[in-house]
Amino acid sequence: MNEVVKLTMDGEIGIITVDNPPVNSLGGSVPWGLMEGVRIFEQDYRVHAIVLLCAGRTFIVGADIRDVEQATSGHGEGFIERIRQLFEATRAFEHSTKPVVAAMHGTALGGGLEIAMACHYRVAVPSAQFGLPEAKIGLIPGGGGTQRLPRLAGVAKAAEMCATGEFVNATVAKQFGIIDAILEGDFPSAAVDFARKAIGKDLASRRTCMLPVKTTTEASIQAELDAVRAKINTRAKNLIAPWKAIEAVEAATRLPIADGLRFESQRFFDCLYSEPSKALVHMFFGEREVAKIPGIPKDTITNAIQRAAVVGAGTMGGGIAMCYANAGIPVLLKEVSQEALDRGLQTIAKNYAATVAKGRLTQSEMDCRLRLIEPTLVFNRFGEADIVVEAVFEGMELKKNVFAELDCVARPDAILATNTSTLDIDEIAMATSRPSQVIGHHFFSPANVMKLLEIVRGASTSEVVIAASMQLARRLGKVGVLVGNCNGFVGNRMFGPYQRESQFLLEEGAKVEEVDAVLEEFGMAMGPLAVSDLAGIDVCWRIRQESQHLYPRDWRDAVAIDRLHDLGRDGLKVGAGWYRYAPGSRVRLPDPTVEAVIAECAGAAGVQRRTVSHQEILERSLYALVNEAAKILDEGIALRAVDIDVIYVNGYGFPAHRGGPLWYADQVGLSNVYDKICEFRRQHGPWWEPAPLLQELASKKSTFADFDRRKKIAYEKIS
């Protein structure tokens, strides 16, 4: 019929096959093809039932996100037409006079699941996954998902899936009535056999649009919706889509299907043109763009990592070992003493047990992963490892000593990776005879949870090692971002000025809890001072000691954190830092002792204290990030502006719906940001000197997005 939707027959069964690689999106002519396929088979007297299949590795995964991106930028005519065709296709499937069976493998997502829910029957392979992930890009389901899912799975499950975008597996989908059967064996043949058994059955009770919503009373509906609202309240506080999704699911409980679909459509378009949706789409493509490394072809040949070793079983080392075990890679875990090793293994087991208790892992899976982690006190078997990751304390001499040892015990072709968060990769590499094999793998704490992996190339790091590291990041379930070598690399180099301003704001009169509250209200996962307490003020202090030589001595310094360290207030782990904490609690409590320390530091620095507005707190904090990021881009430490956005969203708790610090700056307007930074330079000192790149872009009324586009075009011309 067309190149992406094909019609065939197996006896009296008509088969519609979607073949739109790589992921069978609903882009192009797929919606039209589905609509036409049903029409043709409806009119064919030889066809008694219809099966909807997909070629390749997955069922339909929903809309082509490029279409969404064009729509949000005002060029969405084609996308709007495809939505209309999607509605027509679902209506055609649902009202077909012949039974229609959706046969799903891989993932059935977004519009794909919406089409399946309009079919009379739904069957799947045991490994299939189902979801309505539109919320992850700031949207709600727009093809009837919020209206049909409550009729199949009930209000609570429908609201949860639509508001969070979380997937469910085949077992859960069958339990909730989303699918009718799980089929083993030759799946296409099994689906055709299932369709044959449906011939002649009454379809009135199989049309989802005709079903009542699965629920009992008005009170139970509200209780279920309130429970979902409570679940998403913290993470969705500043978002639009999750709340609109719940509204639409609620509408399904009180409106006829036609009115409910109109209600859903209105809420969908409210979200489509919203700023959060644009930012989240930016992040969606950003996470794919960072995998493209100019100068390193995709087909660079690397040896897949089969075995790993980690030096250090502390918080980071243990978490890194878990990352490898979670990916099915055996890992040696070394410590210098049995006591330290036992402590690390106990923490790993405790972390896995917590995951089992939450139902995210089975006991047998936990036992399997623990068996992949082999403890050791010696280097004897490190020669078997394809990669060795150093995860000892953040001290240059210690790390150089470890790498000198690794140079003697690791295979010549093994990757030697350091988990340093700030230190010079090249200096560490020079402790070995093979600097080309040395690279930074900066994991974020907790390493087994956080998505970001900052991959730091040294001056001598080989292309093969870089390519292998990027591939490994994907295998570990991380978003790998390649960065250059400088103090703090990208993330922590930017975090320094951000922390500096938070402490200067305290000296000038802001309260600790006030600074954190302003940034958290903006959407940051945690305010800067709460982050210091969580990471450990002793850790922050140690990093400051390593980098003090990099800053001019006549600059004002933020020393309050040093005073807290001197007082033994090293953060949450000891119950006192910028805040105090009750034993066993993470509740942050203001502490007069800290206010006294801040006042003392302000007096010593000659700072006149005053009332600091929330707007100033926000601007000084965020623009410190933006200004340093512009310097990093100008120096080539980051390849693209979007790389920085991806780093900050995935590693530093920057709100995804704000698109990252540089996307956010573009929305504010770079000339506005630049003017404010110039004002801060006049008021506060030379550390606010505007980055040359920021000045250039602002003067040309340009953006960081334009900067990325120009770089991409220039690279494509060269290559």
N, C-alpha and C positions, 0 to 999 in steps of 0.2 A: 504493500500500500504506500509506504514511504520509507526512507532510509533508516528511520529510528524506531518505527512501530511496524511490526510484520505480522501478517495473519497467515495461519496454517490450520490444518484440521487433522485430528486423530479420530477417524470414524465419525461419529455424530458430535464430537466435542470440538468447538471452535477455540483456537488458542491465539491469544493476543500476546505478542512478545515485544517488550520494550528493550531496545538495544541502543542505548545512548551513552557510550563509554566516555569517561572512565567510571562514573558512579551512577549512571541512569538518572540524571537530574530531569526536572520538568521543563528544561529550557527548550528553545527552538520549537519544533513542530510536534513535540511529544503530546501535549494536551489535546491538540487537534486530532492527532493520530488515534488517541484513545477514544475520543468521541466518535470518530468515523468508524473505528473498529467495532464498537458496540452496534452502531447503526447498520453496518453491513451484515453482521452476524444475526441481528434481529430479523432482517429481511430474508435470510437464507433458510429455506424450509429444511435443509439437510442438518442444520445445527440445532441440537437440543439442549446444550449447556455450553457455557463459556468459561475458560480458564485464563486468568491474567498472570503471566510469567514475566521474568526479566532475565536477559542474558547477562553473562559476566559474573562478577563476584558479589553482587548485591541487588536487592530490590530497589525500587524508586526511593531516592533520598530527599526528595523535595525540590524546591525551586533552585535554579541556578543563582548563586549569590551575586554574580555579576549583574544579573537583571535587577536584583534588589538595590545594588549600589547605584546603578543608573537611575532607578526610580527615585531614590533619595536625593539625587543631584538634579532632578527636574527633567530627566529624559526617560520616563517610564512608560511611554505609550505601549511598547511591546509587552512589557511586564503586566500592565493592566489588562491587556487583551488575553494574555495567557491565564490570568486569574479567572477571567470570564469563561474561558474555555475549560478550565479546571472545574468550575461549577457545573458547566454543561456536561462534562464527562462524568462527574459523580452522580448527577441526576440521571444520566443515561444508564449507568451501571445499576443504580438503586431501583429504577422503574422498569428495568428489562423484564420481559415476560419469560425469559429463560434464566435458569439459575446461573449466577456468576460467582466464581470461586477465585479469590485472590490467593496466590501461592507465593509465599514470601521466604526469602533466604537472605543472609547477610544482615542488612539493616533496612527497616521500613520506617522512614523518617518524614516528618513534616507532611507535605502534600502527598507523599507516597502512602503514609498511613491513613491520611484522610480519604484517599481513593479506595484503599482496602476496606475502610469502615463503611463505605457506601456499597460494597459488594455484599452479596447475600451470605457468603461463607468466607471464612478466612482460615487458611492452614499455613503451617510454617515448619521449617526444619528445626531441630532441637537447639541449634546454636544461634538462631535469629535474635535480633534485638529490635525493639520498637520504641519510638519516642516522637514527641512534638517539640523539637528543640528551638522553636522560633524565639523564645524568650532570651536565648543566648545571643541573639543579634538584635534585641530590642523590639521584637515583634510578638504578636500572638498568632495562633493558627488562623489562616484566612480562607481555608477551603472547607469549612464546616466542622473542623476538629473539636471546637469547644461545644458544639451542639450534639454531635454524634457520640463522642467518647462518654459523656455522662449516661447516655442511654445504654451503653454496653458495659461500662466499668463502674458506674456509680459516681456520685458527686465528688466524694473525697479524693478518689484516685484520679479522676479527670482533672480536678482543680490542681492537684499536686503536679501532675505531668505537664499541664499547660503552663503553670506558673514558674516551674523550676527548669523545665526542659530535660529532666532526668529520664534516662532510658529504663526499660524493663526487659527482662529476658523472656524466653518463650514460656517457661514454667509459670512465671508470674502473670504473663499476658493471658494464658489459658485460665488461670485461677480467677482472674477478674473478668473473664468473658470477652476480652479483646480479640482473641482468636478461638476457633472452634476445635482445632485438632493440631497435634504435633505429629508429623509424618516422618518415618524412617525410610531408609533405602533409597532407591532411584526416585528422587523427589518429583521431577516432572511427570513421570508415569504414575506415581502415587497420587499426585494432584488430579490428574485426568481420571483415575479410578474413583477418587472422591467425588468428582463432578458427576460421573455417571450415576452414582448412588443418589445424587440430589435431583435427578430428572423426575418430573412428575410430582414433586413435593410442593405443598402450598407455600408460596413465596410471601404472602401477606405478613406472616409473623417473622420473616427474615429481612424485611426492609427496615434498616436501622431508623430511618426517619419516622416510622410508624410506631416505634417502641416508646413506652413511657420511660422517664428517667428513673434509674434504679435508686430508690430512696423510700423512706417511710413517711415522715411528717415534716411540716415546715420547720419545727424546732430542730429536728435532726439535720436538716439541710444547713441551717444557720450554724449549728454546732460544728459540722464538718468543715464548712467554709472558714469559720473562725479559727479552727485548728490549723488549716493551711496558711491562713494569714499570719498566725503566730509563728509558724515555722519559717516563713520567708521574711519576717519583719526586719531583722537585722541586716541581712545581706541585700534586701531589695528596697531599703528605705528610700533611696533617692532615684529609684527606677520607675518607669511608667508601665512597661509591658506586663510584669507579673500581676499587678493589681487589675489591669484591664482584662487579663485572661480570666481572673477569678470572677470579675463582673460578668463576663460573657458566659462562663459556666453556670453562674447563678441564673442568668437569663434563660438558659435551657430548661430550668426547673419551673418557669412560670410563663413562658411564651410558646406558642405553636412553632413548629420547626421553621416555617417560612419567615416569621418575625424574628426568631432567634438567629437565623442566618443573616438577616439584615443588620441586626444588632451587632453580631460578630464582625461583619464587614466594616461597619462604622468605626468600631474600636481598632480594627486592623489598620485602617488608614490614619487614624489618630497617631498610632505608633510609627507607621512607616515614615512619616515626614518629621519625626521628632529628632532632637539633637542626640539623645542617647542611642537611638537606632543607628544614626550615621557613625557615631563613635565606635559602636560595637562591630559594625561592618568593617570599619577601618582596622580594628584589632583582628578580626577574622582573617582578612587578607594579609595583615602584617605578620601574623604567625606563620604564614606560608612564604611570604617574601624573605624573611630572615634566613630561610634555608638555602637561598640562592647566593652563592659566594662568587663574586666576579673574579675571574682568573683561575678558578678551580672547577673544571668541567664536572658535570653530574656523574659521568661515567668513570671518574678517577678510580682506579683499581685499588681496593684495600682488602686486607684480610679481616674477616669478621671476628669479633672478639669472642673467644670460646671460654677463656678462663681469666679471672681477675685476681688482684691482690690489693689489700688496703692496709696502709700503715697507720695505726692509731685507732683505738676502739672507743674513743670518747663520743660525745654527742654527734659530731659530724661524721667521724669514721664509721660509727655504728649505723647511722642513717644511710651512708653511701653503700655500705655492705648490703643493707636491705634493698636498695635500689637494684643492685646487680642480682640478688637472689630473686626479687620480684620479676625480673626479666628472664629468669631461668638460667642465669650465668653463675657457675660455681665460683666462690670467692674465698681466698685466704684472708683472715683478719688477724693482724699482728699487733701485739702490745709488748711492753718492756717488762711487765710483771704479771704473775698469775692473778693477783688481786685486781689489777686494772682490767685484765682480760675478762675475768669473771663478772666484774661490774658491767662491762660493756655488753656481754652476752645476756645478762639479766635484763638490761634495758631493752635490748632487741626483742627478747621473748615477751616482755611486758607490753611493748608496742604492738606486736603481732596479736597478743591475747586480747588487747583492747579492740582491735579490728574484728576479731572473731566474735567478740561480745556484741558488736554493733551489727553483726550479720553480713559484713562485707567480705568475709573470708571464712572458709570452712576450717575445722580443726585439722583435717587431713592436708589441706593446702598449706596451712601454717607449718605443720610438721615437715612437709616437703621443702619449704623455703628455708627452714632452720637447718635442715640437713645440707643445704647448699653452702652454708657459711661454716668454714672450717677454721677454728681458732688455732693460733700458733704463737710461740714466743721466739721463734728463730726464722731466719731467712732461707732455710734449706731448700724449700720448694718454690721459691719465687721465680726460678728459672722457667717454670711451667706457665707462668702468667703472660697473656698477650698485652695486658695493661696493668700497671701498678699505680695506685692513687695514694699520694701522701696526704694525710689528714691530721698532722700534729699541730701543736700550738703555733699561733701566729708570731713567729720570731725568725728573722732571717738566718741567723747562725745555726739554729736548730734545723731549719729546713735544708740548708746547704749540707749539713752533716748527714742528714737522712739521704739526700740525693747522691752524695758521694758513696754511701753504702750501697744504694740501689744500683749504681753504675757497675759495681762489682758482682752483683748477684742476678740482675735481670738479663734476659736475652738481648742480644744486640738490636733486634728488631722490635722489641717491646716498647710500647708507649709509656713514657714516664710523665704522669700528670700530677700537678700540685693543686691542692684545694685552697691555696692562699686567696684571701679576699682583697688584699691590697698590695702585696709585695712584688718586687721586680722579677718577672719571669726570667729575664735574660741573666740576671745575677744568679738565680737559682740554677739555671741551665749550665752556667759555667763551672758549677761544681762537678759536672759530668764530662765524659769524653765524647758525648753524643748530643749536643744541644739541639740537633735537628729532630730528635725524638721527644723533646720536652715541650709540654704545653700546659696551660692552666685549665683546670676543670673546677670552676668556682660554683659549688653547690650552695643552695640556700637552706637555712634551717627552718623546720626539720627536713633534712635532705630526702627522706622517703615520702614526703608529702608535697613539698614545693615544686612547681612545674619548671622553674627557670634553671638553666645551666648556662652560665657565662663561660664561653670557651675563649681562652686568651692565647693569641698567637705571639710567640716570641720572634725576635729578629731572624732566628735560624730555623724555626719550626717548619718542617717539610709539608708540602701540599698533601701528601698521603696521610700524614698524621692529622692534619686539619680535616680532611674529608672523612677519615675514620671516626673522628670525634663527633662530627655533625651526624653521621649515620648512627653512632652509638647513642647520641642524645635521643633520637627518635625511638630507638629500641628500648631505652630506659623509660620512655613515656614522658620525656622532658621536651621543653621548647629550647633548643640550643641556639644561642646567639653568639656569633663570632665577633670579638672585640680586639683592639690593640692593647699594647703593653704600656701602662703608665701607673702611677700610684692610685690605687683604688679602681683602675680600669674604667668602666662606665658607671655602673650602679653606685659603688661606694665613693667614687670621686664626686659624683653629684650629691650624694648623701652628706658629705662633709659640709658644704655651704648651707644645706638645708638644716642640719643640726646646729651649725654656728648661729644662724639667724634665730632659731628657737631659743637658744640660750641668751643671745643679745636681747631678745624681746623680753625675757624674764628680768634681766638686769634693768631694763628700761621701765618696767612696771607691770608687765603682764603676769598673770598667775600661771602656775604649772598646769593646773587642770583646764584653764582657759585656752591656752595654746593648743593642747591636745583636742579639746572639744571643738574648736573652730575647724581644725583639719579633719576631724572625724565627721563633722557635719557636712563638710565638702564631699566626703566619701572615702577618705583614706581608711584602710583597715584598722590602723592604730595611729595615734598622734606620735610625733617624733620623740617625746620624752618617755611615753609608755613603751615605745620600741626599745629605747636604751635600757629600760628596766628589764624588759624581756630578754634581750640579747645578753645583758650583763654589763654593768658599768665598768667592771674590771676589763672586759673585752674591749670596750670603747677606749678605755684608758691606755691599754696596751697598743692599740692601733695608733692612737695619738702620739705615743712615745716614738713609734717607728717612723712617723711622718713629720715630726716637728721641724726637721731641718729643711723642709720644702717651702716653708712660708717665711716671708720677710719679718724680721724681728721687730720692726716698728709698727706692725699691724696690731690692732686690738685683738686680744685672744679671749676665747670663751673658756674660762678656767673653773667655773663652778663644778663641772663634772669631775675635775681632778680633786676638788675639795671633798666631794661626796665619796670618792674612792679612798681618800685618806681617812675618812671617818668609818670605813668599812661598809658603806652603803652601796653594795654592788648589785642591787636590783632585786627582782622578784625572788630569786633563789635564796636570798638571805632575809627576805621580808622587809627590806628597806632600800630605797633608791631615791628617785625623784618623788616617789610616793612611799607610803608605808602600807604593809599588807598584813592582815591577820594570818596566823599560822594555817597553812593549807588552803588559803584563799587567794584569788586573783583580783579581788575587788580593790580598786585603787582608792586610797584614802589620803587627802591632803595632809601635809606634815609641817608644822610651824618651824621645825629644825631646818628644813630645806629653805623656807622663806628667809630665815636668818642668814643662811649661807649665801643666798643670792644677794641679799641686801649688802652683805659684807663685800662681795665681789664687785658690786656696782659702785660702792664707795671707793674701793681701791682703784677702780678704773676711771673715777671722776665722772660717773654717769649720773645725770640728773633724772630721777625717776618721775614718771608721769602716767597718765591714763593712756593705754594703748588700745586703739579700736580693733574690732574683729576684722575689719577690712584690711587694715595694715598687717595684722598677723597673717592673713591669707595671702596677700600679695607678696610680702617679703619672703614667706616660706616657699611659695610656688615659683616665683620669679628667680629665686636663687637657684632652683633646679633648672629652669629654662636657660638662664645665662650660662651656667656651667656646661649644660648640654650643647649649647651653640659653640662653645670653645672646643669641646670634644669632637664635634662634627667637623669643625674647621681644621683640626689637627689630624683628622682621619682615624681617630681612635675608634669611632663608630662608623660603619659603612653608610648608614642611612638614618634619617630622622626616625623612621618607623622602627628601626632596631632599638632605639632608646625608649620609644613608647612601649614596645613589647617587654623590654627589660623591666621597666618600672611597674607595669601592670602585673606581670607574672612573678616578680621578685620582691617588690617593695610595697605592695598593697595599694598602689595608685588605682583609683576607681576605673574599671574598664569602661563604664558608661561615659567617662570624660575623655576616653581615647588615648590616655597617656599625656605626659607633660607638654610635648611639642604639638600634638594635635590640639590640646586645650589652648595653648598659646596662639595657634592659628585662629581659633574661634574668637578669642579675645581681641585679636588683631595685633600683629607684631609691632606696629608703630605705637600702639598704646602700651604694650609691654616695654618697649625700648624707652619711651618717654618716662615711664615710672622708674625704670632702673637708673636713668640719668638723674632723676630726682633723689633716689636713694644714694647715689654716688655723692651728690652735693651734701646730703644730710649726714651720711654715716662714714664715708671713707673710701679708700682706693680699692678695697675688696669688691666694691660694686661697679668696677669699671666694666662698661658694656662689652660684650664679645663682639669682635669685628664682624663676624658673620651675621649676628643679629642686627647690627647697625646697617649692614649692606641690604639685608632682606627688607628691613623696615623702610629704608629710604626708597626702595623700588616698589613698595606696596606689594611685596611678594610674601610667600609663605614657606614653611618647612616642607610642606607637600610639594610645592613647586621645585624646591631644592632637590628633593628625591626624584622627581620626574626628569629633571635636567641631567642628573647623574646617571639615571637609567638609560636615557637616550644616548649619552656620551659613551657609556660602556658598550651598548649594543652596536654603535658605529665602529668601535675599536675591534670588537670580537666578530 
